[in-house]
Amino acid sequence: MLASALLTGLGLGSMYGLLALGFYITYSVSSTVNFAQGSSMMLGAVLAYTFSVRLGWPLTAAAALALALCALYGLIVEALAVRPFARRGSNAWLMATVALGIVADNAVLFTFGKEPRGFPMYFAGGVTLSGIHVSWLQLAIPAVGLALAAALSVFSRQTRYGKAMLAVVQNPDAARLMGINVPMVIAAAYAASTLLAGVAGIMIAPLSNVHSDMGTLFGIKAFAVAILGGIASAWGVMLAGLLFGVAEALITAFLGSAYTQILSFTLVIVALAIMPDGLFGRAAVKKV
């Protein structure tokens, strides 16, 4: 039971981590976050299902187009729900992104239907670990999550474009004077954010049911993970996602699903009470 719970937790935690990486990207660039991130995950799964299962496209083509449309959705979120408010110094983007996510969920509900659909397992086979059969997809999910976290960390700190993106949040005016197209950088961050959510949706779809509100609870948990890990750290949010997923799976396995949400979020509250900047975050330096 312990081994099974750990494997399940690593898979779930990787999904939370991927969504939380989206929060990390937008926060690192613009000090804003996309509260429609759960809807982006749902769109990735629903679009991939539609193209692959309903239309019979090859999975590669279906996933590629689904991710491209998820990135386009991110651009729409930034242009309609974030930029007009952030430009005026208003925090109304908080509610605007939530509202746009609800619009997306209901649009899919009316077009895709409310019945959950099963996504065929696209990685056949697996291995047996400690007497438990584990599919290749269950092993691929944490590997992809950690690889993306490493790539984001390297990109943001070791490449010219990554440093330019970080410069935007530090001092937008100075970045603009240095020739950085600030609106384009922020829009690209939102596109990357929703693309990561789409990856999470496509990868979790065969292990879960595809439906219009599948991303709601995932999005809430991912934001908790982002805060828990220290939202300004790519490695932090990914590792926090793994820890949250494992804790959730262990609670479910040993105490029952009735206690899962209560105890998992209680642990988040306790952890943040002890470490307000998150497990891997750093306190902001105040200049006087």
N, C-alpha and C positions, 0 to 999 in steps of 0.2 A: 504493500500500500504506500509506503514511504517513497519508494523509487518511482511509482506511477505518479504520485502527487508532485514530486520534484520535476519530472519530465513535463507534466501538464502545466505546472507553474512557470517553467522556463519558456514554454510556447506562448502562454498568455502574457507573461511579462515582456516578452519581445514585442508583442503587438502594442502593449501600452507604451513601451519605449519608443517604437517607431512614431506613434502619434505624438508622444511628448517631444520627440526631436523636431516635429513641425512647430510646436510652441517655442522651442529653443531658437529656431531659425528666425522666426518673425520678431521675437523679443530681442534677439541679439542685434538685429538690424534697425528696428524701428521702435522698440520699447512698447509694442502692441502685440496682442495675440489674437488668434482666430478661434473664436468660440464655436465656429461651424466646422471644426476639425472632425468631429464625429460624423457629421454628414458627408464629409469628403471621403472618409473610410467607407461609408455605406455606398456612395456613388461608385467607388472603385469596384466593389464586389458586384453591385447590380449591373453596371455597364459590362464588366467582363462576363457575367452570366448571360446577359442579353446577346452579346456578340458571339460568344463561344457556344452556348447551349441552344439558344433559340434560333440564331442565324446560321449556326454550324461552321463558324470561322475557325481556323487553326488557333490554338490557345495563344501562341506568340503574337499573332496579329491582333487578337481580341484584347490581350493585356496591354499591348502597346497603345492602341487607340483609347482604351479606357483610361490609362495613365495620362495620355495627352489631354483628354477631356477633363480629368481631375485638375491638371495644371491650369487649364483654361478657367475652370471654376474658381481656382485660387485668384487668378487675375481679376475675375468679376467681383469676388469678395473684397479685394483690396480697393478696386476702383469705386465700388458702390457703397460699401459699408465701413470702410476705414479711412481712405484718403480725404473725403470731404470733411470729416469730423476732426481728424488729426491735424489737418491743415489749419483749422481754426482753434486748435488747442483744446478741443472738447474731448471728453471721455465717452461720448455717446456711441463710439464704435463698439464699446462693450455690448450694448443692447442690440446694435445694428447687426453685428455678426451672429448673435444668437437668433435674431429674427430671420436673417437670411438662411441660416441652417434649418429653421423650422419650415420655411418656404420650400427648401429643397426636399426635406423629408416628406412633406405633404404632396409635392409634385410627383415624387416617385410613388407614393401611396396610390395616387389616382391613376397613374400610367402603368406601373408594374404590378399593382395589386397588393393586398395585405397578407396573402398566404405565403408563409415561408417556403423557399425553394432550396432543394439540395443541389450543391455544386459538386460535380464529379471529381474524385480524387485524381489529380493530374500527375502526381509522382507515385507510380505503382511500386509496390514492394516496400521493404524496410529491413530492419535488423532486430535481433532479440537481445535485450540488455537486462540482466538480472532476472531472466525469466519473463520479461515483458516485451511484447512486440511493439516496436516503435517504427512508424512510417518515416520515409525519407523526408516528407514534408515537415514533420514534427522536429526533425533534426535541422532542416534547412532554415526554419523560421528564426531561431536564436542566432544562427550563423550569419544570416542576412542582416539582422538587427545590429549585431556587434560590428559587422563590416561597414555598415552605413554610418554608425557612430564614429568609427575610426576615420572613415573618409571625410566626414564633416569636420572633425577635429583638425585633421591635417590641412584640409582646404581652407579653413578659417584662419589658421595661424601660420601656415607655411607658404601660401600662395599669394600672389599680388592681388588677385580679385577677391580672395577671402579677406585680406586685410582691408581692402577698400570697402567691403561690406561692413566690417566692424567699425571702420572710421565714420560711417554714416550716423550710427547711433551716438558715437562719442561727441561729434561736433558736425552737424549737418551743413552748416554754413561753410566751415573750413573745408569739408569734403567737396562741396560744390565749387569752391574756389580752386581746388586741386584738379578740377575737370571731371569729377565723378557725377554721373547722372543719378541724383538721389532718388527721384520718383521711380526710375527704372530698376534700381537696385532693390527698393522696397517691394515693388511688384514682383520681381524675380524671387524674392524671399517667400512671398505668399504662394507663388506657383510651386516652388520647391516643397513648401510645407504641405500643400494639399496633394502633391504627387507622392510624398512619403506616406500620407494617410491612405492614398489609393493602393500603394504597395501592401500596406497592412491589411486592407480589405480583401484584396485578391488572395493573399496568402492564408488568411483565416477562413475564407469562404468554404473550402472543402471540409473544414473541421467544424463548421457551424452551419446555421441556416441563413440564407440570403433573404432579407426582408427590409422594408423601408425604415424601420427604427432600430436596426441592429447596431448603429454607431452611437446611439444616444448615451448609453451607460459607459461604453468604451471611451467616449470623449471626456466625460466627467472624470473617470478614473485616470485618464492620461494627463489631464490638467493637474490632478492631485499629485501624480508621479513627477510631473515637471517641476512643481513647487518643492516637492520632497527632495528631488535630486539636486536642486539648485539650478534654476531655469537658465542660467547663463553658462552652463557646462554641458557639452554634448555627451561626454562620458558619464557625467553625473546623472542626467535624466535617463540614459539607457540602463545604467546599473540600478538606479532606483526602480525602473520598470521591472527588471528581473526580480529584485527583492520583493516588490509588491505582488507580482504574479505568483512567486513561490509561497509567500505568506498566505495569499488568498487560497491557493490550492491546498495547502496544509490544513488550513482552518476548515475547508469544505470536506476534506478527507477524514479528519479526525473528530470534528464537532458537528458537521452537517451544514448544508447550504443555508439553513435558516440563520446561522450566525455569521455567514461570510461577510456581508456588507457591513454589519454592525462592527465586527472586530477589526476588519481590515482598515476601515476609515478611522476607527479609534486609534489604531496604531499610527496612522498618518498624523493625527492630531497630537499624540504624545511625542512623536519624533520631532515635529515642528515646534512644539513647546520647549523641547530641550535644545534644539538647533534651529532657530528661526530662519537662518539663511539656507536651510536645506542640508542634506547629508554631505554634499560636495560643493556647496556654494561658498562664496566669500562675502563678508560684510562690505557694503559699499563704503568707500572712503569719503568722508565729508570734508570739503574744503572750507576753511574759515578765513 
